[in-house]
């Protein structure tokens, strides 16, 4: 089995946790506090099972916290609300951060416009999101975690497919309990240090 790490990033209140929990449970829960969690979920991609560790992270301006996430990830979901222009502008800055931090070791990115069900409050046109994704060589989706599980699933299927293709020589990272424990321990031990 293959393993991959995905970080879900974006500003506050764009629906990152609702998006992640919708994928994991198929249920929509609308309200979340400021949580930080790593979840594991398995997918079938091109007939192969892949385990994805998903780091649902609150928005942070802290450079060292952001750099750890950028180094840990094999792929990124950069979320913005279609109702919030500032959240869209933050995605453009996150793309620059990924490029400057990772350099040539570029990882696949999915840009996701959330809250599609609130189209009557739209502040960012679909074409703008598509253009940003096209210019950066990223995947693009608009989804409503409130209305549809399959749209969220499509994001992760597309991203895991790109991550599989991006690995040098098709290299696999074997999944093992030790690897998961090591990743989670590293993340949470660093988090405790940051909060002191």
C-alpha positions in Angstrom: 0.0 0.0 0.0 1.2 3.5 -0.7 1.0 6.4 1.7 0.8 10.2 1.1 0.6 13.3 3.3 -1.9 16.1 2.4 -2.1 19.5 4.2 -5.4 21.4 3.9 -4.6 25.1 4.2 -6.5 28.4 4.0 -7.7 31.3 6.1 -10.2 31.0 8.9 -13.8 30.2 8.2 -13.4 28.9 4.6 -14.7 25.4 5.6 -11.4 23.4 5.8 -12.6 21.2 8.7 -16.1 20.8 7.2 -14.5 19.8 3.9 -12.1 17.3 5.6 -14.8 15.8 7.9 -17.2 15.4 5.0 -14.6 13.3 3.2 -14.0 11.1 6.3 -17.5 10.6 7.5 -19.7 11.5 4.5 -21.6 13.9 7.0 -21.7 17.6 7.0 -21.0 19.4 10.2 -21.2 23.2 9.9 -19.5 24.5 13.1 -16.0 23.9 14.2 -13.6 25.5 16.7 -10.0 26.2 16.0 -8.8 22.6 15.8 -5.7 21.0 14.4 -5.8 17.3 13.6 -4.2 14.6 11.4 -6.6 12.0 10.0 -5.9 8.9 7.9 -8.2 7.8 5.0 -7.8 5.1 2.3 -8.7 5.5 -1.3 -8.6 3.4 -4.4 -6.7 5.2 -7.2 -6.2 3.5 -10.5 -6.8 0.1 -8.9 -4.3 0.7 -6.1 -5.0 1.4 -2.5 -3.5 4.6 -1.1 -3.6 5.8 2.5 -3.7 9.5 2.8 -2.7 11.3 6.0 -4.7 14.6 6.1 -3.4 17.5 8.2 -6.3 19.8 8.8 -4.6 22.9 10.1 -5.9 26.3 11.4 -4.7 29.4 9.6 -1.3 30.6 10.9 1.0 33.4 10.0 3.8 31.8 12.0 6.6 31.1 9.5 8.1 28.0 11.3 4.7 26.4 11.6 3.9 27.0 8.0 7.3 25.7 6.9 6.8 22.4 8.8 3.5 21.8 7.0 5.0 22.7 3.6 7.9 20.2 4.2 5.7 17.4 5.5 3.2 17.4 2.7 3.3 15.4 -0.6 0.3 17.4 -1.8 -1.8 20.4 -0.8 -5.4 21.5 -0.7 -5.6 25.3 -0.7 -9.1 26.3 0.2 -10.8 29.6 -0.2 -14.5 30.6 0.2 -16.1 31.8 -3.0 -17.8 34.4 -0.7 -14.6 35.9 0.6 -12.1 37.7 -1.7 -9.4 38.0 1.1 -9.4 34.2 1.4 -8.8 33.9 -2.3 -5.9 36.3 -2.1 -4.5 34.3 0.7 -4.4 31.2 -1.6 -2.2 33.1 -4.0 0.2 33.9 -1.2 0.2 30.3 0.0 1.1 29.2 -3.6 4.1 31.5 -3.4 5.1 30.1 0.0 5.0 26.6 -1.3 7.2 27.5 -4.3 9.7 29.3 -2.2 9.9 26.7 0.5 10.0 23.6 -1.7 11.8 24.9 -4.7 12.3 22.1 -7.3 10.6 19.5 -5.1 7.2 20.9 -6.1 4.2 19.0 -4.8 0.8 18.7 -6.5 -1.8 21.3 -5.4 -5.6 21.5 -5.6 -7.1 24.9 -5.3 -10.6 24.5 -3.9 -13.3 27.2 -3.9 -15.6 26.2 -1.0 -19.2 27.1 -0.1 -20.5 26.7 -3.7 -24.0 26.4 -2.3 -23.7 30.1 -1.3 -23.4 31.3 -4.9 -25.8 34.2 -4.2 -23.0 35.7 -2.0 -20.2 35.0 -4.5 -17.3 37.4 -4.3 -14.8 35.4 -6.4 -15.8 34.2 -9.9 -15.1 30.6 -11.0 -13.0 31.9 -13.8 -10.6 33.7 -11.4 -10.0 30.4 -9.5 -9.6 28.5 -12.7 -7.1 31.1 -14.0 -5.1 31.0 -10.8 -4.9 27.2 -10.9 -4.0 27.1 -14.6 -1.2 29.7 -14.2 0.2 27.7 -11.3 -0.2 24.3 -12.8 -2.7 23.2 -10.1 -6.0 21.3 -10.1 -9.1 23.4 -9.6 -12.5 22.6 -8.0 -15.5 24.4 -6.6 -17.3 22.3 -4.0 -20.1 22.5 -1.4 -19.3 20.3 1.6 -22.8 21.1 2.8 -24.5 19.7 -0.3 -22.3 17.0 -1.8 -19.9 14.4 -0.6 -18.8 13.4 -4.1 -17.4 16.8 -5.0 -15.1 16.6 -1.9 -14.1 13.0 -2.9 -13.3 14.2 -6.4 -10.8 16.7 -5.0 -8.8 14.0 -3.1 -9.0 11.5 -6.0 -7.6 14.1 -8.4 -4.9 15.1 -5.9 -3.8 11.6 -5.0 -3.6 10.7 -8.7 -1.3 13.7 -9.3 0.8 12.8 -6.2 1.2 9.3 -7.5 2.4 10.6 -10.9 4.7 13.2 -9.3 6.8 10.6 -7.3 10.2 10.2 -8.9 10.3 6.9 -10.8 6.9 6.0 -9.4 8.5 5.5 -6.0 6.2 4.2 -3.4 6.3 5.0 0.3 5.2 1.9 2.1 2.5 2.3 4.8 3.2 1.0 8.2 2.0 1.7 11.7 5.5 2.8 12.7 5.5 5.4 9.9 2.1 6.8 10.9 3.1 7.0 14.6 6.4 8.7 13.6 4.6 11.3 11.5 2.0 12.0 14.0 4.4 12.1 16.9 6.7 14.5 15.0 3.8 16.8 14.2 2.3 16.9 17.7 5.6 17.1 19.5 6.5 20.2 17.4 3.1 21.6 18.1 3.6 21.4 21.8 7.0 23.1 21.5 5.4 25.9 19.5 2.7 26.6 22.1 5.2 27.0 24.9 
